[in-house]
Amino acid sequence: MLVFVARYLDLFTDYVSLYNSVMKVVFITSSAAIVWCMRRHPQVRRTYDKEQDTFRHTVLVAAAFLLALIFHERFTFREICWAFSIYLEAVAILPQLVLLQRSRNVDNLTGQYVFFLGAYRAFYILNWIYRYFTEGHRSRWIPWLAGLVQTALYADFFYYYFLSWKNNVKLELPA
């Protein structure tokens, strides 16, 4: 949710289109609903395993913020928030990947979800390459670099996912 709130601050200042505005609101509200379910919904909250989930996510948030303060395109509030959202999105999957590796318990739905998150990012990189050549060789280096880092984080998971699919066995990650 923090990624979308920081990225879509322009929702209150710049109108692009009704579709654009509605989708930004949908991203923010659906993310808020997911966070609410994870923290407050009795059935969902009960599935949380605090002993396995020891990843210090605040370190990721702080590191993304520091990177945004240092590496940005313009030193403005919105630009810093945008860069922060890009950096945070790149590493936001790390707690999930570490938890899956620690617990070694990857159910089918979770494995599919993480696989498609990574596949989405990989296809997004293909979109950037296409747009680079069709839109006059313009690009922003921050999302390219962060997207490559994010896709690289999925590489190990992809490897074990492919092996489990190829051998038709349950996905297990090494400890």
N, C-alpha and C positions, 0 to 999 in steps of 0.2 A: 504494500500500500504506500509505503514511504517513497518508493521509486516513482509511482504514478503521481502522487501529490507534488513531489519536487519537479517532475518533468512537465506537468500540465499547469503550471502557474499562469501561463499565458491565456488560460481559459477565461480569466477575469479581465483581460486587457485587449486581446486580439481576437477578432471574430474571423474565422476562415470560412466555415460553412456550418449549416445545421448538423450535418452528418458528423463533422469533425468534433463539434462541441458535444453532441450526444455521446459519441464513442468515448471521449475523455471522461465524461461523467459516469458512463457505464464501467469503464476500467476502475475508476476510483471507488465507486459504490460496491462493485462486485468484490474488489479486494478488501474493502472494509467489512463486507458481509462474511468473507472467508475468515478474516482475523477474529471477528465476533464469534463465529462458530467454534473456532479452535480454542478460544479462551472462555466462552460463556455457555455454549450449548452443552447440556449435561451428557448426552451420548457421545458427542465428538470429543469433549474434554476428557472423558474417561479413558480414551485410547492413548492418551499422551503418556509416555514413559520418561519421567524426569531423570531417572538414573542413567539412561542411555544418552539422553540429550544434554551433553555437557559443553557443546560448542559455544564459545563466547562470541555471540553475534554482534555485540556492541563494538568489538574490535573491528569487524568488517565495516560497520557504519562509520566509525571514527576514521578508519583508513580511507574510505571512499570520500569522506568530507575533506580530509587533508589533501588528497590527490586533487580534488576539485579546486581547492584554494591555490594549489601550486600550478596545476596544468589545466588551463581553460583557454578559450579563444579571446574573450574580453572579460575584464574585471567588473562585471555587473552582478547584481543580486540574482537575476533570472538566469544568467549564463552560468554562474557558480552552481545554482540549484540544478540546472540542466546537466552539467558535467557530473555533479554528485549522483544524479539519478542513473546516468550511464555507467559510472564506475560501480555503483552499488548493484545494479542489475547484473553486471558481469560476474560478480562473486556471490550473489544471493543464493545460488544453488548449493554452495559449499556446505552449509549446515545439514542439508538433506542428504547430500552424498556421504558426508562423514557419518551421519546417523545410520544410513543404510549399510555402510561398510562395517561400522561398529557392531550393529545388531546382526548382520549377515542375513537378516530376514527380509527378503524382498518379495512381497506378494505380487501377483500378476498385475493388478491394477496400478500399484505404485511403480513397478518396472516400466509398464507401458507409458505412464504419465511422464516419468523422468526421460524416457527415450524420446517421446514426442516434443518435450521441451527442448532437448538438445537438437533434434532434427529441425525444429522451427528456427533455431539460431543458425544452423548450418545453411538452411535455405535462405535465410535473411542475408547471409554473406554473399550468396549467389545473386541476390537482388541488388546488393551494393555494387557488385562487379558489373552487372548489366546496366545499372543507372550511371555508373562512371563512364561507360563508353557511349551511352545514348544521350546523356545530358551535358555534354561538353567538358568532360574530364574534371568536373568539380567534385570535391569530396571533403568531408570533415574527418580529420585524423582521429579524433577522440572516439567516435563510435566504431570506427574500423578496428582500432587497437583493442578496445574493450570487447568487441564482438569476437575477435580472434582469441582473446584470453578466455572468454566464456565458453567458446566451442572447445578449446583445448581442455578445459576442466571436465568436459563430458567425455573426452576421448577414452579414458580408462573404463568408464561405465559402458560406453558403446562396445568396447572390446568384449567385455563379459556378457553383455546383452546378446551380441551376435553369436558368441560361443554357445550360450544356453539355447538360443533359437535354432542354431545349426544342429546341435546334438539333441534337441527336443527334451531338455531337462529344465528343472526349476532354476531360476536365476539365483546364483549365490555369488556374493562378492568376497574376495579374500580379506582376512582380518588384518 
